[in-house]
Structure formats: structure tokens, C-alpha cells
Amino acid sequence: MNLKAAAFLFLCGLQARTVAFSARRTVFPQQLRQSSSHCSFAHKNDILPSCMSTVVGTLPYTDENETPHAPTHSKKQRKHPTRLPVASDSTRQKYIPIFNDLSNQKKTRDAAQKAEDTLFSLELDERKSSSNQLNVVHYASVINSWANIGDYQRARDILQRMIDHSKQTHDIFPNSHCFGGVMKACINAFAFGKGKNEFSAEESVSGMCQALLVEMNQLYHETSNNAFKANTVVYNTLLNAYAEEVTSLFLKRKMNDRNKLFPNVLQRNAHVKQNESQLYGKELVSKAMDILDEMEKSDGSVVPKPDVYTYCTVISLLAKCEDLKSAAKAESYLPYIEKKYDTPTYNAVLSAWASTSTIEGAKRANALLEQLEQTIEDVDDDHASDVASNFGPNAVSYFTVIGAWVKTSRVGDGGRAAEMAEGVLGRMEAKLISSPFKGEERLRRFQPNVIAYSSIIDCWSKSGSRDAADHAKRLLERMKDTNVEPNVYTYTSAVTAFARSSTREGALEASNVLEGMKSHYNQTGDENVKPSVITYFAVIDAWARSDAKNAGSRCEELLNEMEVLYRSGDYNMKPDVRVYARVIAAHTRLTEKGSDHKANALIKRMERFGLTGDEKFALSKPNVVCYNTLIGSFARKGDPIQAFRVLNKMDQYNSKINEDKDKIIADQHSFNSIIYALSRSNLKEKAKKAFKILERLENSLIDGDWRYGEASTRSYNLVIATCSHSFKASEKERAQALLIAINVYGRLRSSVKVEADRYTYISLLKTIGKLLSTTSLKRKKLVETVFKDCCNEGLVDDSILSNFLIAAPKDLTHALLGEELLKCPKAGNLPKEWTHRVSKIISLR
């Protein structure tokens, strides 16, 4: 009975994770998560610091005051076996058969409870027989059993029993592994989401672990017993507590950022205040750095010296700050690490620079990668096997730098970021071919993965570069050369790149990719290449952007295909309103007869679904974008009557809906499009009609109880432009249009919500020039007033100056500009106070 019980407890110790390095979630969590997002095949030794490579998955019990030994970096040297502090070698041999019988014991609550029950039985037996059967390992094993499932309170209770027991008997003292195990339980309770039930609102995982260390130090000073002396493992576990808490705050901050971009997404962490959590996170990082500083200054007698894992954890914490100062601080720790060019440590620093999302950070990350590459530059075929696996660069290093460049990409940047990221990928591909490393080691270091290719293709698709489609096509071909299988994200990014070429050829390429994906999926059933809704949308977008005459028909065919797939049981293929809106846009871009009718018919299908819920009509209700797209189509054709009919159609649809929240609200774009349609039409008194729409926008009220946004500067400018286009009307209508233009300008100038811009002055100068004769004194006064207003606003540019010279009589231009300026009439030669806002507006763009 006693032998089996003791063996069971030792088994718990064998299966427990390292006190300081728990569950791959606690083990170097930041670097692990960063790496796993880039490299799905990375080996654990590629990610973890070298001193951890032999201990993950075991509990390395040592003598009570001994720090676990870090293994050497030579691949030829064998790993140390796990050390068990048993009473004697003979006793240890008796435990081996029982270890084998219980080798499949799972880390569950039942197993932990059984371990504690066994410990209790051993305690009773020891009291009855007065024998000395228990030692610290039995208690530590039970603590780790509870720690593995994140039960902090039960682990803490066992520790307290040990402390109380030690004060009475002075034979068993809790050591670093016991205190570290309770810290581990605290961390896992937080990580597994149990902390809110076990901890009060004022407690934090880092604060509770810090309190355990304080308690341990107090016991050491009171008793001078080396069992209570904290070792490096305990300090590293404490740093893990800070890491876990900072990571949690980091993820909440990312969620808050996402909610800003997508405000309709459910905000699960809405109670977290962004600024407060960010400041608290930096405070935690500062405390962790203070702990490292204390360890560095220590002589090792009381506070242990830091190891590579200590530095890696702090570096990983600094990466969460996402700023250049923190990244520089992370790099400053590299010279203090005993082993130079340790791969995981360098990867952590690369991650810190990459997280800044700046060009400077990406350049520095690339420079560090080049340093790592230089360390293995002179390795030849004969000595490649002697190089340690955690020395020099590996795949994670390259993926991190690729990600650093990708993070600097901006929409329309011309492909700068994509080109730099592709350059890093090219170096990786070249080394995969020419590297002296063989077999799995070569793949582990230089094999690109699908995420690297996909992210670069996506980067090209957003770049706005004319060559983006060609780069995407070449990258797909290069994937075949490196035996990397594209997935749905890769293909979708490539299709997006083809779409943004805005050509018929790009649309055909996108369609070919989609057909290839469907064929491959039908033959193999591989879910990784099954086209998604986003893939279909990207192909539809490719046709909608193209100049093909049949673009609208091709888009609707793809939409119908999605509807068929959904109705046949593939519920992931349900097209949303954005897909329908893009098909409507494809129809409205065409000038051929009947295209607007097809767009109108599609909206009618959506209306029927919205009113009946019957999916035989469509699979999405219409929204304001659908109607605005059709209104915009009629506006470009100068047909305000049809544009008004679409607006009335929206009103009729709303009248059949009972719930206000389901009604479609016409917005500013709806009415701006109608004003634009009026400006391009030949309707009589179109300026007066446009002015009435503006008044309705200003009052935020319209017939039919529509609610919509307020008038914008563009709304005022469009009405003035409509007046300008009335120059062919009767004299009476031209006079009316001029009065309306002046009135609108006055309203805009006196508004506290909007202000005039350069287009206001250009349109008004054109209006005055077209509606009044060149000899009119009124024209001269109006042009002078408008130009002076523009000068006072500092908005004069070459276009405004050109329109002023056309509209103003010669004597006025001489009076305002002078002979010298008229010799070379350019905005650059004008007084700076006339143009000072022009450069600011251009820089904002």
C-alpha cells in the first residue's frame, strides 16, 4: 500500500509540467504565441530558450537548493534524464514497475484528488507507524497535480499544510518547487479563466505570485533554512505571472482596437478602459524589468542570477509595449545572455521590433536577422551537423521579419512593404536550396510556410501597385517549387490582387483561380482549398472592377452559384448584403441597355426576402448601400427622375416594415447623388430643386419621415455646381441660380459644423463667370469678394488662381496680383498667407 501510494505521487511528479515552464501556455507564452502564428510546424525547441529544451513536459526535481542545470548546446551530447529525489537507489528501483503501470494517468481533477487522498493516507500511516516515509517530493507532486488543472486554492492548501507541518516536526520543509507549484496553479487558474472565481477583484495573478515570493523570503530569513531559498525557477515563474497578465491585457487591447474598426461586433471586453489597461500593462512590464535588474545585480547568495529564460520572458514582455523604446531596451539585453546568438532569444527581440509596426522597427529586425545569418555563413557540409539547433536563424526568425515588413504596409503604398517582405522570403528560399544543413534541420531553418506566402500576397493586393497581380501570380508558382500547398487564404489574397488590377484579364485570372479551387476540392475533399464566401466575393469584385461588357452577368452568375450552394446545404456559403451590393454595382457600371433594370430587379428580390423571409427570393435584405449604388448610377447618367424613383422605392419598402430598426435610412450620400444628378441634367429650375434638397438636409427632415445625416461641405459644393451648370437656361433662371449660389455660399461660411474648401471657391468662381457677363460690375465685386475670402482662408492653389484669372476683369487682376505676379501666375509665387493651408491639406491626403 505505502509503496504504491508513494509511486503514484512520484508519477504525478513525472507527468507534471515544469513548475516554471507550464503547459506551453505558461512556457515563454509571448514568444510561443508569436511564433505559432507564423510557423505551424515549428518544433518546440525552436521556440523555447535553450535552457528549457530538456525539461518541458517533466518536473526537474533537484536538491532543495539547486538550480536546474541548463543543457549544453551540442547536438552530440545526450540530454540529462529527469532527476528524482528518492530515498535510495533500491527504493527507486521498486517504483519503476508501478510507474510503467500508471504511465497513462491523465492530468484531471480526479487524478489530482486521488493524489491528495493518497498523500493523506501516507500521512496517517506515518503517524501510526512513526516511520519516516514522507518527503518533500510527495507534497510537491500533489501541489503540481492541482496546479496542472489550475486549482490555486487546493494547491495553496497543500503548501500551507507543509508550512504548518514544518513548524511542528522540523523534518519536511517546502522548497522552491512547492512554492513554484503554487505560483503555477495561480497562473493556470488565470489562464484557464478560473481566476475570476478564486480571486477577488483587487487581486492579480502577478500580485499573488509576488506575495508567495515575499512569504518564501520571510521564511528563509526567519529560519535560515535553505529549503526556503528561492531559486531561478521561482523567479522565472513569477515573471511568467507578469507575462500571462500582460498578454491578457494585450489581447483585450487588440479586441478594443478591433471594436473601433468594427463597432457592430459584440464587445466582450467593453468594461476594460483602453488607456487604463495600457498604462497598467506598462506598469507590469516595468515591475518585471525591476525583478530582472535585481537578479542581475545579485551575487547569487540570496537572489539567484538570471538565466536565458529570464531574459527571454522580459524581452517578450517588452514586445507587448509595441513601441521603439521598448524594442531598443529588449535588444540591449542581448549582450548579457551567456550564449551568443541563441535563436529563441533573438526571435524574441525580432518580435519586439516587429511589433512596433514601423519602418524603423522592420529595418532593425532585418539587420538582426542578417547578424544571425552571418553566424552560419561559413558552415560547410562537414560541420553542419555540429551546429546546435538553437544557434543562428530558423524559420521563425524569417517569418517574424517578414511579418515586420508586412505590418508596415499601407493601402496604396506602391508595394514598398511587400517588396521588402518578398526579399526576406527570397533569402529564405535561396538558403533552402543551398544550405549545408540536411534533412529536417534544413527544413526547420529555411522552409517557408503558407502563412508567409499568403501574407506577402495580401500585402501586394493592398499596395495599389500596377505589378501586384504579376507578383501574386509568381508567388503562387514559387510555392510549388518549395512544396508549400496554398490554402483558401492564399488563393483569396491572390484573387484580390487580380481584382485590383481593374482589367478584364485580371478578372479572368481570378475566375481561373476559383475554378481551380473548386476542381481541387471536388477531387480531394481538402477543406483547406474550399472556396469561401470571401473568395467568391473577391472574384465578383474582380469582375465588378473590370472593363468587361459582360461583367454584370458574370457577377450575377457567381451570386446565383453561391445561393445554390447554400440552399443545397452548404450554410457557410450564404452571401451577405455586401455580395449583393457588389453585384448591383457591377450592373450599374455598365452603359449597355438594361443594366439598370437588372440591378433594380436584384434589389426587388432582396426586398421580397426582407418582407417575407422566404429564401427563394434572396438571402439578404437590402441596405442603404444597395439603393445608393443604383441612385449613383442614374446620377452619373444625369437622370434625376430615375434617381428620385429609387428614393421613393426605398420609402415604399420602409412603409411595409413595422419595426423602425429594420427600416432603411436614406443618408447624406443618397441626397448628394440626387443633387449631382440634377447638376448633370437638363431639367428646368434644377438649381432651385437642388437647393430644396439641401434645405431638407440642413433641417434633417424630409417627406416620408426619413431620417438621415446632416449636410456636408460636398452637399453645398454640389448645389453651387448645379447653379454653375444652369448657364444655358433662361435669363430669369440664370439670375435665380446666381442668387441660390450666393445664398448657399453664405450658409456655408456661417455654418459652425462645416467649412468651405478649395472646391467651394472653384465652383463659385465658375458660377459667377458663367452666369454674369464680363462687363458686369456685379461680377467684378463678387469675384473680388470670393477671391479675398479664399486668400484669407489660405486655400489659393493653381486651380483657384486659374479660375480667378478667367472670371476677373483685367483691372481687378492687376489690382490684386500686380504686374510681377501676372508674368508668372502660379500659386508658388503668391504670398504665403494666401496658400498656407494648401500644403497641409495635400500632406493629409
C-alpha angles and dihedrals in degrees: 000000000000093000093051092045093051090046091052091054092048088051089056087055092050093051098039116100120245111288092235098031105049131174103335083271093072092032104094089321100186097049092042093052092044091050097044090057090059105033122035094179099047115133117235091244089059090061106033123074114264094251089062100049096097101039107052109115096020138077106239101208112187135168112310096263100028123112113223112262118247111229121240120259097239115113091211095061115086122237121258114254119239109275117227119196097221126162095251142341091257092054090047091055090055091057096055099082091048091049088055093050092051098038093113095055109138127224097247137134089256091055092049091048091049090051092052092046089052091050090051090051091051090050090053092047091050092053092049096047097033087224125142101237101137127078137170093274092065091057094041090052092055091046089053091048089059092039092056091062094039099249100150098173095054092047090048091050091055091050091051090051089055093049092049091045092051092053091055105038104019091211106099120041126182110245137194092288092056095049090041090051091056089049088051090051090052092050093047092047088056094042094047091050095250096112095088089062097045103035130059121238091259094054125087130191091241092047093050093049090047088053090053091054091049090051091049092051091049091053090049093052092045097048105021084220111151090215088076094050110114116231132200092274091061093049091047090051089052090052088050088058090056089046093052093050095045090049090053091052090045092055091047090052090051089050090051090050089051091050089055090055094041106029093174092062114103108263104221092175098041091129091066112092109221100218095042094050092048092051091047090050092054089048090056091049089051091052091050090052089051089055091051090047090052091051092048093052093046123103090216097250096108108357113044124236117255122257131203092276090055091056093044092054094050091045089051090051090052089053089064090062089069096205135115095243092057091046091053090050090051091053091048089068093062096086091054095059112099097220111061121221093011103178101221092046092051090046089055091053091046088054091052092055092042092052091063090073089213133125089237090054092048091050092051092047089051091050091052090049089053088053090054091047090052091058091066097033094103097043111120133196093269095054103033092097090057093061113100116243091235095053122094127356127333134181092279089057092056094042091052093053091045087052090049091059093042090055090058092057119115129189107270096011091138095245099293095133094040091051093052092046090049089051091058090048089051091055089051092051092048092053090048087063102037104029117123089222115103138215119337093359091061091048092047091054105036111014110119117217134214093261092060093052093042094051092050092047089050089049090054091047091059097041099085089224118150089225095052094104092050092050091049091051093049092048091054089053092047090055089064090054091054094043093244114147114221116230133204092278092053093050093044091052090050091049089051090053090051090048094055092056084076093212136119089241090055091051091051091050090051091050091049091053090050092049091049091051092050092048093048092047093048091051100043107018088227106164091199091073099036109125113248132206088265091054092053091046091052091053091047088050090051091057093041090055095044129094093233115133092221095047094115093051092048091051093050091049090056091047091051089050090054091050091051092050091050095047090049091059106275095121093176089070097066108136114226129212092275091063092050091046091053092051089050088051090051090054094047094051090065122088096200119114116273098021093112089048090056091050090049091049091053091052089050090055090052091049091054090052090048092052099040105022088224109147093205088081101045141318101239139046118239121256134196092272091063092054093041091053091056092043089051091052092056090043092058088051092050094243107137093166092063090042090055090049091057089051090051089047088058089050092051091051091051092051090062094052120087101195115073091209090062094051119106114239118212108228140199092279091057093058096037088057091052091050088050090050089053091050091057096043133089095229118138117250091009091153090058091050092049090050091054091055090050091052090052090051091049091051092043089225132106137171111277093041093271117168121206145149128292126268116279131205087263090058091057092044092052092053090050089049089051088055089050091055091056093079092110093055127098120290091254093052092046090054090048091049091051092052090049092050092051091046092051091048090052091050091050093049092050096045118111094200103050135027138203119268135191092279090057092059094041092052094045094049089050091048093052092045094050100041101043129056120249091246094052114121089205089058091054093050094046094048091048092049095047094046093049090050089052091049091051090052090051092233102122111131134159093278094052091044091051093050090047091054090050096047100038125078117242096254090056094050090050091048095049102033106024131218097286095054092046090059089064108015103192130136090235090066095051124098111281093237088063094054106025095113095048096074091047092053092048092050091051090055 
